[in-house]
């Protein structure tokens, strides 16, 4: 029913930038909070950034000042602008959204997109 598809990952040098996108599609009545998570090999998944329907944002301490989350409600899309990337940002980045459908409210996840920061 609901799909979240991430894009924009890739290989970038330290100090570089990437912009991730996540588009939700399906039988969507509304989307509350949307966010980005990441998981590095051998580590637990962690929250990176979150944005509510009221555009309140939250960031992990490790990315504050470098990453910016935004959303386009007309497109059911959330973005993550990543600047000043560091090798420790290397991970698979996952999109998450709290989606209201005719049937239920639930958390949905994208398939993930790889971000690699290396010289």
Buried (B, 14 or more C-beta within 10 A) or exposed (E): EBEBBBEBBEEBEEEBEBBBBBBBEEEBEEBEBBBBBBBBEEEEBEEBBBBBEEEEBBBBEEBEEBBBBBBEEEEBBBBBBBBEBEEEBBBBBBBBBBBBBEEEEEEBBBEBBEBBBEE
